[in-house]
Amino acid sequence: MNGIELSPQAAQQSWRGNLHEVVGNMNLSISTAAREIAQEP
């Protein structure tokens, strides 16, 4: 019973963790690109 209740919660946590990581990587890429653009003469 507990395993069945836990599975969706664990999956949701994993999904949120992955989403957070993807968003973080996107923000990092954007800030890196912005920094490179700002260095252009």
mmCIF entry with sequence, helices, sheets and N, C-alpha, C, O atoms, coordinates in Angstrom:
data_MODEL
# 
_entry.id   MODEL 
# 
_entity.id                         1 
_entity.type                       polymer 
_entity.pdbx_number_of_molecules   1 
# 
_entity_poly.entity_id                      1 
_entity_poly.type                           'polypeptide(L)' 
_entity_poly.nstd_linkage                   no 
_entity_poly.nstd_monomer                   no 
_entity_poly.pdbx_seq_one_letter_code       MNGIELSPQAAQQSWRGNLHEVVGNMNLSISTAAREIAQEP 
_entity_poly.pdbx_seq_one_letter_code_can   MNGIELSPQAAQQSWRGNLHEVVGNMNLSISTAAREIAQEP 
_entity_poly.pdbx_strand_id                 A 
# 
loop_
_entity_poly_seq.entity_id 
_entity_poly_seq.num 
_entity_poly_seq.mon_id 
_entity_poly_seq.hetero 
1 1  MET n 
1 2  ASN n 
1 3  GLY n 
1 4  ILE n 
1 5  GLU n 
1 6  LEU n 
1 7  SER n 
1 8  PRO n 
1 9  GLN n 
1 10 ALA n 
1 11 ALA n 
1 12 GLN n 
1 13 GLN n 
1 14 SER n 
1 15 TRP n 
1 16 ARG n 
1 17 GLY n 
1 18 ASN n 
1 19 LEU n 
1 20 HIS n 
1 21 GLU n 
1 22 VAL n 
1 23 VAL n 
1 24 GLY n 
1 25 ASN n 
1 26 MET n 
1 27 ASN n 
1 28 LEU n 
1 29 SER n 
1 30 ILE n 
1 31 SER n 
1 32 THR n 
1 33 ALA n 
1 34 ALA n 
1 35 ARG n 
1 36 GLU n 
1 37 ILE n 
1 38 ALA n 
1 39 GLN n 
1 40 GLU n 
1 41 PRO n 
# 
_struct_asym.id          A 
_struct_asym.entity_id   1 
# 
_struct_conf.conf_type_id            HELX_P 
_struct_conf.id                      HELX_P1 
_struct_conf.pdbx_PDB_helix_id       AA1 
_struct_conf.beg_label_comp_id       ASN 
_struct_conf.beg_label_asym_id       A 
_struct_conf.beg_label_seq_id        2 
_struct_conf.pdbx_beg_PDB_ins_code   ? 
_struct_conf.end_label_comp_id       GLN 
_struct_conf.end_label_asym_id       A 
_struct_conf.end_label_seq_id        39 
_struct_conf.pdbx_end_PDB_ins_code   ? 
_struct_conf.beg_auth_comp_id        ASN 
_struct_conf.beg_auth_asym_id        A 
_struct_conf.beg_auth_seq_id         2 
_struct_conf.end_auth_comp_id        GLN 
_struct_conf.end_auth_asym_id        A 
_struct_conf.end_auth_seq_id         39 
_struct_conf.pdbx_PDB_helix_class    1 
_struct_conf.details                 ? 
_struct_conf.pdbx_PDB_helix_length   38 
# 
_struct_conf_type.id          HELX_P 
_struct_conf_type.criteria    ? 
_struct_conf_type.reference   ? 
# 
loop_
_atom_site.group_PDB 
_atom_site.id 
_atom_site.type_symbol 
_atom_site.label_atom_id 
_atom_site.label_alt_id 
_atom_site.label_comp_id 
_atom_site.label_asym_id 
_atom_site.label_entity_id 
_atom_site.label_seq_id 
_atom_site.pdbx_PDB_ins_code 
_atom_site.Cartn_x 
_atom_site.Cartn_y 
_atom_site.Cartn_z 
_atom_site.occupancy 
_atom_site.B_iso_or_equiv 
_atom_site.pdbx_formal_charge 
_atom_site.auth_seq_id 
_atom_site.auth_comp_id 
_atom_site.auth_asym_id 
_atom_site.auth_atom_id 
_atom_site.pdbx_PDB_model_num 
ATOM 1   N N  . MET A 1 1  ? 0.843  -1.200 0.000   1.00 0.00 ? 1  MET A N  1 
ATOM 2   C CA . MET A 1 1  ? 0.000  0.000  0.000   1.00 0.00 ? 1  MET A CA 1 
ATOM 3   C C  . MET A 1 1  ? 0.882  1.255  0.000   1.00 0.00 ? 1  MET A C  1 
ATOM 4   O O  . MET A 1 1  ? 0.689  2.165  -0.806  1.00 0.00 ? 1  MET A O  1 
ATOM 5   N N  . ASN A 1 2  ? 1.832  1.282  0.902   1.00 0.00 ? 2  ASN A N  1 
ATOM 6   C CA . ASN A 1 2  ? 2.703  2.453  0.980   1.00 0.00 ? 2  ASN A CA 1 
ATOM 7   C C  . ASN A 1 2  ? 3.491  2.648  -0.316  1.00 0.00 ? 2  ASN A C  1 
ATOM 8   O O  . ASN A 1 2  ? 3.689  3.775  -0.770  1.00 0.00 ? 2  ASN A O  1 
ATOM 9   N N  . GLY A 1 3  ? 3.937  1.538  -0.901  1.00 0.00 ? 3  GLY A N  1 
ATOM 10  C CA . GLY A 1 3  ? 4.700  1.632  -2.148  1.00 0.00 ? 3  GLY A CA 1 
ATOM 11  C C  . GLY A 1 3  ? 3.887  2.286  -3.246  1.00 0.00 ? 3  GLY A C  1 
ATOM 12  O O  . GLY A 1 3  ? 4.401  3.099  -4.015  1.00 0.00 ? 3  GLY A O  1 
ATOM 13  N N  . ILE A 1 4  ? 2.601  1.923  -3.316  1.00 0.00 ? 4  ILE A N  1 
ATOM 14  C CA . ILE A 1 4  ? 1.726  2.488  -4.350  1.00 0.00 ? 4  ILE A CA 1 
ATOM 15  C C  . ILE A 1 4  ? 1.511  3.980  -4.089  1.00 0.00 ? 4  ILE A C  1 
ATOM 16  O O  . ILE A 1 4  ? 1.447  4.780  -5.022  1.00 0.00 ? 4  ILE A O  1 
ATOM 17  N N  . GLU A 1 5  ? 1.400  4.340  -2.814  1.00 0.00 ? 5  GLU A N  1 
ATOM 18  C CA . GLU A 1 5  ? 1.178  5.755  -2.481  1.00 0.00 ? 5  GLU A CA 1 
ATOM 19  C C  . GLU A 1 5  ? 2.453  6.564  -2.716  1.00 0.00 ? 5  GLU A C  1 
ATOM 20  O O  . GLU A 1 5  ? 2.401  7.729  -3.110  1.00 0.00 ? 5  GLU A O  1 
ATOM 21  N N  . LEU A 1 6  ? 3.588  5.932  -2.471  1.00 0.00 ? 6  LEU A N  1 
ATOM 22  C CA . LEU A 1 6  ? 4.864  6.637  -2.574  1.00 0.00 ? 6  LEU A CA 1 
ATOM 23  C C  . LEU A 1 6  ? 5.283  6.871  -4.027  1.00 0.00 ? 6  LEU A C  1 
ATOM 24  O O  . LEU A 1 6  ? 5.868  7.904  -4.351  1.00 0.00 ? 6  LEU A O  1 
ATOM 25  N N  . SER A 1 7  ? 4.979  5.908  -4.897  1.00 0.00 ? 7  SER A N  1 
ATOM 26  C CA . SER A 1 7  ? 5.473  5.975  -6.276  1.00 0.00 ? 7  SER A CA 1 
ATOM 27  C C  . SER A 1 7  ? 5.139  7.297  -6.985  1.00 0.00 ? 7  SER A C  1 
ATOM 28  O O  . SER A 1 7  ? 6.049  7.940  -7.508  1.00 0.00 ? 7  SER A O  1 
ATOM 29  N N  . PRO A 1 8  ? 3.872  7.724  -7.020  1.00 0.00 ? 8  PRO A N  1 
ATOM 30  C CA . PRO A 1 8  ? 3.557  8.980  -7.713  1.00 0.00 ? 8  PRO A CA 1 
ATOM 31  C C  . PRO A 1 8  ? 4.286  10.168 -7.093  1.00 0.00 ? 8  PRO A C  1 
ATOM 32  O O  . PRO A 1 8  ? 4.728  11.071 -7.803  1.00 0.00 ? 8  PRO A O  1 
ATOM 33  N N  . GLN A 1 9  ? 4.410  10.166 -5.770  1.00 0.00 ? 9  GLN A N  1 
ATOM 34  C CA . GLN A 1 9  ? 5.082  11.280 -5.094  1.00 0.00 ? 9  GLN A CA 1 
ATOM 35  C C  . GLN A 1 9  ? 6.562  11.308 -5.482  1.00 0.00 ? 9  GLN A C  1 
ATOM 36  O O  . GLN A 1 9  ? 7.113  12.365 -5.788  1.00 0.00 ? 9  GLN A O  1 
ATOM 37  N N  . ALA A 1 10 ? 7.194  10.134 -5.466  1.00 0.00 ? 10 ALA A N  1 
ATOM 38  C CA . ALA A 1 10 ? 8.606  10.045 -5.837  1.00 0.00 ? 10 ALA A CA 1 
ATOM 39  C C  . ALA A 1 10 ? 8.794  10.462 -7.295  1.00 0.00 ? 10 ALA A C  1 
ATOM 40  O O  . ALA A 1 10 ? 9.741  11.174 -7.629  1.00 0.00 ? 10 ALA A O  1 
ATOM 41  N N  . ALA A 1 11 ? 7.881  10.010 -8.159  1.00 0.00 ? 11 ALA A N  1 
ATOM 42  C CA . ALA A 1 11 ? 7.968  10.370 -9.574  1.00 0.00 ? 11 ALA A CA 1 
ATOM 43  C C  . ALA A 1 11 ? 7.810  11.874 -9.750  1.00 0.00 ? 11 ALA A C  1 
ATOM 44  O O  . ALA A 1 11 ? 8.496  12.489 -10.567 1.00 0.00 ? 11 ALA A O  1 
ATOM 45  N N  . GLN A 1 12 ? 6.895  12.463 -8.973  1.00 0.00 ? 12 GLN A N  1 
ATOM 46  C CA . GLN A 1 12 ? 6.656  13.903 -9.079  1.00 0.00 ? 12 GLN A CA 1 
ATOM 47  C C  . GLN A 1 12 ? 7.890  14.667 -8.608  1.00 0.00 ? 12 GLN A C  1 
ATOM 48  O O  . GLN A 1 12 ? 8.284  15.656 -9.226  1.00 0.00 ? 12 GLN A O  1 
ATOM 49  N N  . GLN A 1 13 ? 8.502  14.206 -7.509  1.00 0.00 ? 13 GLN A N  1 
ATOM 50  C CA . GLN A 1 13 ? 9.706  14.868 -7.013  1.00 0.00 ? 13 GLN A CA 1 
ATOM 51  C C  . GLN A 1 13 ? 10.817 14.782 -8.048  1.00 0.00 ? 13 GLN A C  1 
ATOM 52  O O  . GLN A 1 13 ? 11.535 15.753 -8.290  1.00 0.00 ? 13 GLN A O  1 
ATOM 53  N N  . SER A 1 14 ? 10.950 13.592 -8.664  1.00 0.00 ? 14 SER A N  1 
ATOM 54  C CA . SER A 1 14 ? 11.982 13.393 -9.676  1.00 0.00 ? 14 SER A CA 1 
ATOM 55  C C  . SER A 1 14 ? 11.737 14.312 -10.867 1.00 0.00 ? 14 SER A C  1 
ATOM 56  O O  . SER A 1 14 ? 12.663 14.934 -11.387 1.00 0.00 ? 14 SER A O  1 
ATOM 57  N N  . TRP A 1 15 ? 10.465 14.388 -11.295 1.00 0.00 ? 15 TRP A N  1 
ATOM 58  C CA . TRP A 1 15 ? 10.103 15.230 -12.436 1.00 0.00 ? 15 TRP A CA 1 
ATOM 59  C C  . TRP A 1 15 ? 10.389 16.694 -12.125 1.00 0.00 ? 15 TRP A C  1 
ATOM 60  O O  . TRP A 1 15 ? 10.934 17.422 -12.955 1.00 0.00 ? 15 TRP A O  1 
ATOM 61  N N  . ARG A 1 16 ? 10.014 17.117 -10.913 1.00 0.00 ? 16 ARG A N  1 
ATOM 62  C CA . ARG A 1 16 ? 10.272 18.514 -10.527 1.00 0.00 ? 16 ARG A CA 1 
ATOM 63  C C  . ARG A 1 16 ? 11.760 18.785 -10.472 1.00 0.00 ? 16 ARG A C  1 
ATOM 64  O O  . ARG A 1 16 ? 12.216 19.848 -10.892 1.00 0.00 ? 16 ARG A O  1 
ATOM 65  N N  . GLY A 1 17 ? 12.525 17.825 -9.954  1.00 0.00 ? 17 GLY A N  1 
ATOM 66  C CA . GLY A 1 17 ? 13.971 17.988 -9.886  1.00 0.00 ? 17 GLY A CA 1 
ATOM 67  C C  . GLY A 1 17 ? 14.567 18.146 -11.277 1.00 0.00 ? 17 GLY A C  1 
ATOM 68  O O  . GLY A 1 17 ? 15.418 19.007 -11.502 1.00 0.00 ? 17 GLY A O  1 
ATOM 69  N N  . ASN A 1 18 ? 14.113 17.305 -12.216 1.00 0.00 ? 18 ASN A N  1 
ATOM 70  C CA . ASN A 1 18 ? 14.610 17.386 -13.593 1.00 0.00 ? 18 ASN A CA 1 
ATOM 71  C C  . ASN A 1 18 ? 14.222 18.715 -14.230 1.00 0.00 ? 18 ASN A C  1 
ATOM 72  O O  . ASN A 1 18 ? 15.025 19.339 -14.923 1.00 0.00 ? 18 ASN A O  1 
ATOM 73  N N  . LEU A 1 19 ? 12.988 19.141 -13.989 1.00 0.00 ? 19 LEU A N  1 
ATOM 74  C CA . LEU A 1 19 ? 12.518 20.404 -14.559 1.00 0.00 ? 19 LEU A CA 1 
ATOM 75  C C  . LEU A 1 19 ? 13.351 21.557 -14.003 1.00 0.00 ? 19 LEU A C  1 
ATOM 76  O O  . LEU A 1 19 ? 13.751 22.456 -14.743 1.00 0.00 ? 19 LEU A O  1 
ATOM 77  N N  . HIS A 1 20 ? 13.610 21.525 -12.691 1.00 0.00 ? 20 HIS A N  1 
ATOM 78  C CA . HIS A 1 20 ? 14.401 22.574 -12.049 1.00 0.00 ? 20 HIS A CA 1 
ATOM 79  C C  . HIS A 1 20 ? 15.803 22.609 -12.660 1.00 0.00 ? 20 HIS A C  1 
ATOM 80  O O  . HIS A 1 20 ? 16.363 23.679 -12.894 1.00 0.00 ? 20 HIS A O  1 
ATOM 81  N N  . GLU A 1 21 ? 16.356 21.427 -12.912 1.00 0.00 ? 21 GLU A N  1 
ATOM 82  C CA . GLU A 1 21 ? 17.696 21.345 -13.494 1.00 0.00 ? 21 GLU A CA 1 
ATOM 83  C C  . GLU A 1 21 ? 17.705 21.912 -14.909 1.00 0.00 ? 21 GLU A C  1 
ATOM 84  O O  . GLU A 1 21 ? 18.624 22.642 -15.281 1.00 0.00 ? 21 GLU A O  1 
ATOM 85  N N  . VAL A 1 22 ? 16.682 21.579 -15.700 1.00 0.00 ? 22 VAL A N  1 
ATOM 86  C CA . VAL A 1 22 ? 16.588 22.074 -17.078 1.00 0.00 ? 22 VAL A CA 1 
ATOM 87  C C  . VAL A 1 22 ? 16.465 23.594 -17.084 1.00 0.00 ? 22 VAL A C  1 
ATOM 88  O O  . VAL A 1 22 ? 17.135 24.275 -17.860 1.00 0.00 ? 22 VAL A O  1 
ATOM 89  N N  . VAL A 1 23 ? 15.600 24.125 -16.207 1.00 0.00 ? 23 VAL A N  1 
ATOM 90  C CA . VAL A 1 23 ? 15.416 25.580 -16.130 1.00 0.00 ? 23 VAL A CA 1 
ATOM 91  C C  . VAL A 1 23 ? 16.722 26.240 -15.697 1.00 0.00 ? 23 VAL A C  1 
ATOM 92  O O  . VAL A 1 23 ? 17.098 27.284 -16.229 1.00 0.00 ? 23 VAL A O  1 
ATOM 93  N N  . GLY A 1 24 ? 17.409 25.639 -14.739 1.00 0.00 ? 24 GLY A N  1 
ATOM 94  C CA . GLY A 1 24 ? 18.689 26.179 -14.282 1.00 0.00 ? 24 GLY A CA 1 
ATOM 95  C C  . GLY A 1 24 ? 19.707 26.204 -15.412 1.00 0.00 ? 24 GLY A C  1 
ATOM 96  O O  . GLY A 1 24 ? 20.442 27.179 -15.573 1.00 0.00 ? 24 GLY A O  1 
ATOM 97  N N  . ASN A 1 25 ? 19.749 25.128 -16.195 1.00 0.00 ? 25 ASN A N  1 
ATOM 98  C CA . ASN A 1 25 ? 20.681 25.067 -17.323 1.00 0.00 ? 25 ASN A CA 1 
ATOM 99  C C  . ASN A 1 25 ? 20.331 26.114 -18.374 1.00 0.00 ? 25 ASN A C  1 
ATOM 100 O O  . ASN A 1 25 ? 21.220 26.730 -18.961 1.00 0.00 ? 25 ASN A O  1 
ATOM 101 N N  . MET A 1 26 ? 19.030 26.318 -18.612 1.00 0.00 ? 26 MET A N  1 
ATOM 102 C CA . MET A 1 26 ? 18.601 27.333 -19.574 1.00 0.00 ? 26 MET A CA 1 
ATOM 103 C C  . MET A 1 26 ? 19.026 28.719 -19.097 1.00 0.00 ? 26 MET A C  1 
ATOM 104 O O  . MET A 1 26 ? 19.539 29.520 -19.878 1.00 0.00 ? 26 MET A O  1 
ATOM 105 N N  . ASN A 1 27 ? 18.809 28.996 -17.807 1.00 0.00 ? 27 ASN A N  1 
ATOM 106 C CA . ASN A 1 27 ? 19.188 30.295 -17.257 1.00 0.00 ? 27 ASN A CA 1 
ATOM 107 C C  . ASN A 1 27 ? 20.697 30.487 -17.373 1.00 0.00 ? 27 ASN A C  1 
ATOM 108 O O  . ASN A 1 27 ? 21.163 31.582 -17.690 1.00 0.00 ? 27 ASN A O  1 
ATOM 109 N N  . LEU A 1 28 ? 21.459 29.430 -17.116 1.00 0.00 ? 28 LEU A N  1 
ATOM 110 C CA . LEU A 1 28 ? 22.914 29.498 -17.212 1.00 0.00 ? 28 LEU A CA 1 
ATOM 111 C C  . LEU A 1 28 ? 23.330 29.799 -18.649 1.00 0.00 ? 28 LEU A C  1 
ATOM 112 O O  . LEU A 1 28 ? 24.203 30.634 -18.886 1.00 0.00 ? 28 LEU A O  1 
ATOM 113 N N  . SER A 1 29 ? 22.702 29.115 -19.610 1.00 0.00 ? 29 SER A N  1 
ATOM 114 C CA . SER A 1 29 ? 23.022 29.327 -21.024 1.00 0.00 ? 29 SER A CA 1 
ATOM 115 C C  . SER A 1 29 ? 22.694 30.756 -21.438 1.00 0.00 ? 29 SER A C  1 
ATOM 116 O O  . SER A 1 29 ? 23.467 31.395 -22.152 1.00 0.00 ? 29 SER A O  1 
ATOM 117 N N  . ILE A 1 30 ? 21.541 31.253 -20.985 1.00 0.00 ? 30 ILE A N  1 
ATOM 118 C CA . ILE A 1 30 ? 21.114 32.611 -21.342 1.00 0.00 ? 30 ILE A CA 1 
ATOM 119 C C  . ILE A 1 30 ? 22.080 33.631 -20.755 1.00 0.00 ? 30 ILE A C  1 
ATOM 120 O O  . ILE A 1 30 ? 22.484 34.569 -21.443 1.00 0.00 ? 30 ILE A O  1 
ATOM 121 N N  . SER A 1 31 ? 22.455 33.457 -19.488 1.00 0.00 ? 31 SER A N  1 
ATOM 122 C CA . SER A 1 31 ? 23.360 34.419 -18.862 1.00 0.00 ? 31 SER A CA 1 
ATOM 123 C C  . SER A 1 31 ? 24.741 34.344 -19.505 1.00 0.00 ? 31 SER A C  1 
ATOM 124 O O  . SER A 1 31 ? 25.416 35.365 -19.641 1.00 0.00 ? 31 SER A O  1 
ATOM 125 N N  . THR A 1 32 ? 25.165 33.151 -19.898 1.00 0.00 ? 32 THR A N  1 
ATOM 126 C CA . THR A 1 32 ? 26.463 33.002 -20.573 1.00 0.00 ? 32 THR A CA 1 
ATOM 127 C C  . THR A 1 32 ? 26.431 33.709 -21.924 1.00 0.00 ? 32 THR A C  1 
ATOM 128 O O  . THR A 1 32 ? 27.370 34.424 -22.275 1.00 0.00 ? 32 THR A O  1 
ATOM 129 N N  . ALA A 1 33 ? 25.356 33.513 -22.678 1.00 0.00 ? 33 ALA A N  1 
ATOM 130 C CA . ALA A 1 33 ? 25.217 34.163 -23.981 1.00 0.00 ? 33 ALA A CA 1 
ATOM 131 C C  . ALA A 1 33 ? 25.164 35.676 -23.805 1.00 0.00 ? 33 ALA A C  1 
ATOM 132 O O  . ALA A 1 33 ? 25.779 36.418 -24.571 1.00 0.00 ? 33 ALA A O  1 
ATOM 133 N N  . ALA A 1 34 ? 24.426 36.129 -22.794 1.00 0.00 ? 34 ALA A N  1 
ATOM 134 C CA . ALA A 1 34 ? 24.316 37.567 -22.548 1.00 0.00 ? 34 ALA A CA 1 
ATOM 135 C C  . ALA A 1 34 ? 25.683 38.150 -22.209 1.00 0.00 ? 34 ALA A C  1 
ATOM 136 O O  . ALA A 1 34 ? 26.014 39.257 -22.633 1.00 0.00 ? 34 ALA A O  1 
ATOM 137 N N  . ARG A 1 35 ? 26.472 37.402 -21.445 1.00 0.00 ? 35 ARG A N  1 
ATOM 138 C CA . ARG A 1 35 ? 27.803 37.871 -21.074 1.00 0.00 ? 35 ARG A CA 1 
ATOM 139 C C  . ARG A 1 35 ? 28.677 37.975 -22.318 1.00 0.00 ? 35 ARG A C  1 
ATOM 140 O O  . ARG A 1 35 ? 29.423 38.942 -22.478 1.00 0.00 ? 35 ARG A O  1 
ATOM 141 N N  . GLU A 1 36 ? 28.586 36.978 -23.203 1.00 0.00 ? 36 GLU A N  1 
ATOM 142 C CA . GLU A 1 36 ? 29.387 36.999 -24.433 1.00 0.00 ? 36 GLU A CA 1 
ATOM 143 C C  . GLU A 1 36 ? 28.967 38.158 -25.326 1.00 0.00 ? 36 GLU A C  1 
ATOM 144 O O  . GLU A 1 36 ? 29.813 38.826 -25.920 1.00 0.00 ? 36 GLU A O  1 
ATOM 145 N N  . ILE A 1 37 ? 27.656 38.401 -25.422 1.00 0.00 ? 37 ILE A N  1 
ATOM 146 C CA . ILE A 1 37 ? 27.151 39.506 -26.241 1.00 0.00 ? 37 ILE A CA 1 
ATOM 147 C C  . ILE A 1 37 ? 27.618 40.840 -25.655 1.00 0.00 ? 37 ILE A C  1 
ATOM 148 O O  . ILE A 1 37 ? 27.977 41.757 -26.393 1.00 0.00 ? 37 ILE A O  1 
ATOM 149 N N  . ALA A 1 38 ? 27.610 40.939 -24.325 1.00 0.00 ? 38 ALA A N  1 
ATOM 150 C CA . ALA A 1 38 ? 28.007 42.190 -23.671 1.00 0.00 ? 38 ALA A CA 1 
ATOM 151 C C  . ALA A 1 38 ? 29.486 42.478 -23.909 1.00 0.00 ? 38 ALA A C  1 
ATOM 152 O O  . ALA A 1 38 ? 29.901 43.637 -23.901 1.00 0.00 ? 38 ALA A O  1 
ATOM 153 N N  . GLN A 1 39 ? 30.283 41.432 -24.121 1.00 0.00 ? 39 GLN A N  1 
ATOM 154 C CA . GLN A 1 39 ? 31.721 41.627 -24.332 1.00 0.00 ? 39 GLN A CA 1 
ATOM 155 C C  . GLN A 1 39 ? 32.029 42.034 -25.770 1.00 0.00 ? 39 GLN A C  1 
ATOM 156 O O  . GLN A 1 39 ? 33.139 42.482 -26.061 1.00 0.00 ? 39 GLN A O  1 
ATOM 157 N N  . GLU A 1 40 ? 31.067 41.884 -26.665 1.00 0.00 ? 40 GLU A N  1 
ATOM 158 C CA . GLU A 1 40 ? 31.288 42.291 -28.056 1.00 0.00 ? 40 GLU A CA 1 
ATOM 159 C C  . GLU A 1 40 ? 31.521 43.802 -28.114 1.00 0.00 ? 40 GLU A C  1 
ATOM 160 O O  . GLU A 1 40 ? 30.857 44.553 -27.400 1.00 0.00 ? 40 GLU A O  1 
ATOM 161 N N  . PRO A 1 41 ? 32.439 44.250 -28.943 1.00 0.00 ? 41 PRO A N  1 
ATOM 162 C CA . PRO A 1 41 ? 32.725 45.700 -29.037 1.00 0.00 ? 41 PRO A CA 1 
ATOM 163 C C  . PRO A 1 41 ? 31.570 46.474 -29.656 1.00 0.00 ? 41 PRO A C  1 
ATOM 164 O O  . PRO A 1 41 ? 31.653 47.693 -29.804 1.00 0.00 ? 41 PRO A O  1 
# 
